[in-house]
Amino acid sequence: MRQSCAQWQESIVDLAEGRRSADAEAHVHGCPACQKKLRELQTAIRSIGVPVTEVPEALSLAAVSLFKPKWVPARLLQRVSNPAGARSDNTVFQLVLDLSGIQVRTVYLPEGDDKWRVTGRATAQGIATRDGESVNEDPERFSFEANRLEDTGFDFMANETLFRVQPASEYLRESSEPGD
């Protein structure tokens, strides 16, 4: 296996256990050494005869909560308004945030009566939480509802760091200050 393949080891294990990843599948497709490793892992898993199970997300969150996390605030990189360019609180907009090198794109969709649907995607796997509950759809995407724009804050745990994402109203206030 080549040195550059080392970054794919965990993803190859995931593939062998039946979890799909388009990026990992593409790498394995073009890499004979990783194809061999994947076949070996699949054979080993079948020979054990014990089904591979996921750790329940609630248990995973409970384990994470035992550690004293390092809290890091998210930094606003970019704000993208809806196509019309409106900047009012009742339009669709996107925020691109930096979490120490991890980019998180969050889209804020108004759902009437000042309710908001927040969806997001990160460039790294992590757990997005609100009030201690996971809002992940998968390891890289999350979604939740909030009653007000001021209630759209959340936490994102990745790379053993807990990032605090402020409510969108705070980032909107920052991006509309003079000089932006």
N, C-alpha and C positions, 0 to 999 in steps of 0.2 A: 504494500500500500504506500502511495506517495505521501510526502510530508503534507501537501496541500489537502489530502484526504482526511487529515486528522480532525478538521472542523466538522466533518460529516458523521463522525462516529456515533454520536447520540441520535442523530436523525436516522441512521441505518438501523440502529436498535429499534427505534420507533417503527420503521417500515417492517422489520422482521416480526414485530408484535402486532402488526395489522393496522397501525395508524398511518394515514396517508399524508404525504407532503410533496407537493408538486416540485419544489426546488430539489429536495433530496432524490426524488425519483428521476429527475432530469440528470442529476450528477451521476447516480448509479448507472443509468442507461448508457452514459458515455465513458464509464470507468471500469475496465475489466477487474481491477483489484477489488473495488467496492462491490461489484457484482458477486465475486467469490465470497467476500465477507458476509454479504446479505444471505447467500445460499447457506453458508455455514451456520449462521445464526438461526435461520428458519429451520434447518435440520435439527439443531440442538433444542429449540423450543418444542418441535414436534416430538422429539425423543423423550422429553421430560414427561409429556402427557398431562401436564397441569395447565389449565387455561390461564392465559395472561389476563389479569384484571387491572382495571384502573383504580387508583386510590380515589375514594369518594372526595369530591371537591370540598365538602365541609370539613373532612378530616385534614385535607391538605391546608386549608385556611387556618384550622386550629393549630396545626404544627407551626405554621409561619408565625402565628401570633405569639408563640412562646419565645421568639427571639426579640431582642430589643432592636428594632429597625433604625436605620439611619434615615431621617426624614430629609428629603431634598425637594425644594420647590421646583415646579415645572416652569420653563421659560418660554414665552411666546416668541415664535419665529416668524409667523405669518398669519394674517387674517384675510380670508377670501370671502367677499360678499357674494350675494346671489347675483345672477347675470345682470340684473337691472342696476346693481351697484348700490342699492338702498342700504342704509346703516341703521335702520330702526330695529327695535327689539322683536318685531313680529315678522322678520324675514329669515329665510334660510341663510346660514353662513357656516363657514368652516374655520377652525383654528388649527394651526400646525404648531405643535409644542415640542420642545427639546427637553428630554429627560436624561441629561448627562450622556448624550450621544444616541439615545433611542428617540426616534421621531414618532410622535403620536398625532394622527390626524383625527380630529373630532368634528362631526357634522351635527349641527343643532337645527332641528326641524320643529317649527311651532305646530302644536296640535290643538289649538283653540283654548279659550279660557285661561290663557297664560301658561298652559301646559307645554312641556318640551320633550321631544324624543331626542336623545343623545346617542349617536352611534360612533364608534371609533375603531381604528385599526393601528397597530403598532408595528414598528420594524423589527421587534424582538418579542419573543414569547414572554408573557407575564400574566398577572392576575389583576384585573380591575375590580375594585370593591367600593361599595357605598354602605355606610353604616355596618361594616364588618361582613357584608354579604357579597359574594361574587356576582358580577354582572357580565361575565364572559360568555360569549357564544362559542368560542373555541380559544386556543391559546394566544391568538393574535387579534381577535375581534371582540368587541363588547358593545352592549346596548342597554339603555335604561331610560325610564321616564322620570321627569322632575316636575313638580307643581309650579315652580317659578324659575326664571332664568338665574335668579340668585341662589337656587338650590341645585345647580348642575355640577358642583364640585365632586371630585372622586379621588381615590388613591389608586396608584398603580405600582405593583410590586414586580420588580425585574432585577436580575443580577444582584440579588441579596440587598437591594435598596428599595425603600418605600418612598415613592414620589407623591407629593401632594399637588393635585391639580385644582386650582382655584375655580370657583364658579365662573362661567363664561362672562357674566356681567363685569367681573374684575378685569379680565383681559380686554373686554370691549372698552372699558374706561381707559385702560393703559394705551390702547392703540388709537384712541381719539384725542389724546393729549397733544398740545401744540408741538410741532417739530416732527410729527410722524408722517 
